[in-house]
């Protein structure tokens, strides 16, 4: 069955940080009440694109304010974390939530943030792979001994263990079809950005790899795509909300690149105005009928079984986002989730 979650940069919306965080926690409560599968939060540093630079702290609050919805980082930027400290946080979050943590991991896409954090971009990929190996070994072993290029641990007692064994479900932002064999072999959920054609190729390859390994189609992990989605009673109202909110989010997305005077690599996928984004097929703002038609075509074209909806961004306020979330859940999702 097609599932829906919400992806969130938690970018600065112009209010105080305390007000923004409280409103986001209230919105996640709405997501839970309306039956969304999961809430995913990004990790960013030294930029107003991410006002939850410590995802674990924010997600601990989510764990206590909700009871059913799954949640997690998308992704923990592993080169910016001590892997064993992060492992301990993962264990705590999984237990605090009763086993609802979804563990997104990655190198991180904005290497300018790594530089400001004191991590050399040229080594970030290798650090990511090594930190991931440490996390997986800590989940499995009672005692961890590890000798790597970046991390060296001896006689680390993995006293804590996640509630979900051997570890919480893994999520990964798949940049291309080349990443699929690694993810499919480990049963990792994947999400892609950008063109629908890329998502289609990723979904097709994942299913091929899954079947070749002799695994049941009913056990297929989430194969997702992320899209900006705004729903209101009319097309005009939805477009007005999206247009106003999108520009400051887009400025935050490019902020560090402009400050560093380097080319912005996502300019083609994320143009300056929402109607240009929609023209690319990378987002939709409309009435429930308009959004339903868009999502029906998107799922037919891509073959994904998960949509990570980017439903609150920029200066969008809680009331508009909550209305959008409810309309999608009540007037769009039931049709798309109906057995064919």
N, C-alpha and C positions, 0 to 999 in steps of 0.2 A: 504494500500500500504506500502511496505517495505520502511523505511526511513533510511537515513544515516546522522550521525553527526560525529564530531571529538572530541575526548577526549585528553586532554593535561595536563601533569604534569608541563609543562614549566620548565623542569629541566635544570641546567646549561649546556651550550653547548660549553664553552671554549672561547667565545667572551666576550666583555664588556656587562654589563647589558643593557645599553642604546641600543646597536646594536641588542641584542637578542630581546628586547621588540619591537623595531621597525620592525624587520623582522617578528615577530609573528603577529603584526597588519597587515602587508602586506599580510601574508598568510591567515589570516581570511578574508581579502578582496577577495582573490582567492576563498575561500570556498563559500562566498556569490555569486560571479559571476558564480560559477559552480553548484549552486543549492543545496548545502548541507542544511539540516534542521536546525542544531544547532552546536554551538561550546561550549564545556564544559571545564572548567579549574579547576584543583585540588587546594586544600589549604594545604600547608605544611610549617613547621617552623623549624628553626635551622638546615637546611639541604639543600644541593645543589639540592635535588630532586624537590624543589619548589621555583622558583625565582619570584613567584607572591604571597607572603605570605599574601598580602591584596588583595583578589580577587576583592573587590568592586572598588579599585583604577584602576586596570587594565581594568575591565569591563566597567568603565566609559569611558575610551578611546575607547574601542570597540564600545560602543554605538554611539560615535561621528564619527567613521571612517566607519560605515556601515549603511545600511538603511533597510535591509530586514531580514537578518539571525537572528535567535533566539540565545540566549547565556545565560550562567549562570554558577554559581559555581557547581562543583560536587565533593565535597559538601562544603558548609559553615560548618566548624567544630564548632558546636554550643557551646560546653563547653568553647571554647576559646574566646567567644564574649559576650559583654554585650548585652542581647537580645533586649533591647529597642533602643540602638544605632544601632544595626544591622537592626532592623525594619525600622528605619529612612533611612538607606542606601538603603534598598530594595525599599522603596517608591521612592527615588530619581532615582535609576537606572531604574525602570520601566517607569517612566515618561520621563527620558532622552532618552530612547530607543523607545518611542512610543508604549510601551506594548510588548516588545520582551523578557523580562527577564524570564528565566526558573530557578526556585528556588530549588536548590539541598540542602538538609539538612542531617546531620548525626552526629554521635558521633565522627567520625574520627577513622581511623584504626590504626594509629601509636601512641600508648599510650606513647611511649618514648618522643614524641614531647609535649604531655600534661605535662609530668613531668618537662621538661625544661621551660615550660610556667608557671609553678607554680600551675598546676591543678593536684590534686591527681587522678591517674588512676582509683582507686577503686570507685570514685564518678562520673566519667565521664558519664556513662550511665544515671544515675539519673539526672545529670545536663542537659544532652541532652534533655531528655523527658520534663523537666520543662521549659527549654528555648523554646522548640517547642510550648508548651502550651501558653507561653507568646506571641510568635509571632502570633499565630493563634487568640488569644483573641484581640491583638492590631489591627489586620486586620479587625475584626468584630465590635469592640466596639468604641464608641466615648470617653468614659472615662474608663481607666483600673485600677482596684484595684486587686492586686494579693498578696497572702500570701503563700509562698512555703518554702521549706527547704533551698534553695539557693538564691531565689530572692524575694524581698519584694517591692511592688510598691503601692503607694496610690495617687489617683487622678491624674494619668498620662493622659494628654489630647492628644489623638491620632489625632492630627490636620491633619497630612499628611495621605493619604490613597494611596495604590497602584493604578495604572491605571487599571490593570486587577483585577476585583473584583470577589470574596472577596480577592483573593491573586493571584500572578502569579502561573502558573502550578508548582506543586511540583515534585521533583525527589528524589529518594532514592536508595542507593546502597544495593540491597537485598543480604544478606549473605547466606540465605537458604530459602527453601520453607516455613519455619515457619513464615517468615516475610510477606508472601503474604496476609493473611486475613486483617491485619492492613492496608496495602497499598491499596488493592482493595476496601475496605470499604470507603476509602477517595479519590479514583480516582487518586492515586499517580503513576507517571511513575517510573519504576524500571529498574535497570541495574545490571547485575551480572558479576562476573569475574570467571575465573577458568574453570572447566570441562563443556563440552557441555551438559552432562547429568543433571547437576544442572540447567542450563538455561532451558532445556526442562521441568524439573519438575516444575520450577517456572512459565513458560509460561502456562503449562497445568493447574496448580492450579489457576492461575490468571483468566483464562478464565472460569473455573468452578465457582469461586466465583462471577465473573461478571454476568454470566448467572443466577446464583441462586438468585441474587439481582434484577433480572428482567430488567437488563440494555441491551441496544442494542449493538450488536457486532460492529457496525460502530462507536460507541463512545468509543471503547476500548482504554485506555491509551497506551503509549509506553511501551513495554516489551522488554528490550534490553540486549545485550551482548557486552562486550568490547574485541577487538582483535587488536594486532599489525598487521598493513597492510602496505606493501611497494610495489608499482607498478612501473615498469620501462619497457622499450621496450623489454628487454629480461629477462629470468629467471636469467641468470648469473649476469647481472647488478643489478637487484633488490636484489639479495642475497648479493652481495658485499656491497651495500649501507646499507642493514639491519645489516649485520655482523659488520661493522665498527661502526655503530651508537648504536647498542644495548648494547654492553659491558659497556660503560660508564654510560648508563641509569641504567643498572642492578646494577652497583657498587653504584650509588647514592641511589637506592632503599634500599640497605642493609646497607648503610653507618652508620646510627645511631645505628643499631643493633650491628655492629662490634665494634663501639666505646664504647658501653655500655656492651660489652661482654655477650650478650644474644643471644639465638637461633633466627634465622631469620624465621618467620612463613610462608613465602611465597616461600620458596626454591623449593618446588615441583612444584608449578604453574609457577614459573619464574626461569628456570635453567640458567646457566651461559652464554650460547651461543645461538644465534638466531636459528641455525639449530635444537638445542635441544627443543627450544620453539615450533618451527614449527612441530617437531615430535610429540609433545603432542597435536597438533591441536589448540594451543593457539595463533597462528600467522601464517602469510603467506607472503612470498616475491616472486614475480614472474611477469611474463608478464600479460597483461590483461586477456588472456585466462586462464592462471594458476589460477589467483586470482578469476576469474568468477567461475571456477569449484569448488574451495574451498568454496566460499560463497554460491553457490547453495546447496552444501551438508550441510553446516552449518545451513542454514535456514530450510532445510528439516528436519534435525535432531532435531533442538531446537524449532521450531515454533515461534521464536521471530519475532517481526515486526520492530525492530530498531537495527542498528549496530553502536556502538560508536567506530569509527575507531581511533586507536592510530597510527597516521601517521607521527608525527614528534617527535623525542626523541633522547636523547644522543647528539652526535656531528653532527647529520644530519643538513645539511645546507638548506637554504631557497630554492635554485634552485631545489635540489633533491626532497624536500617535495612538492613544487609546481607542479613539473612534475607528481609526484605520485598522488596528489589530482586531477589533470586534467585527467589523464588516467583513474582513477577509475570512475570519474563522466561521462566521455564521452564514454568509451568502456566497462564498467562493469555495472554501475548502471541502465542504460536504460533497459537492458535485465532483470535484477532482479525486476525492478519496473513495467514491462509490465503486464497488467491484464492477469490472467490465464484463 
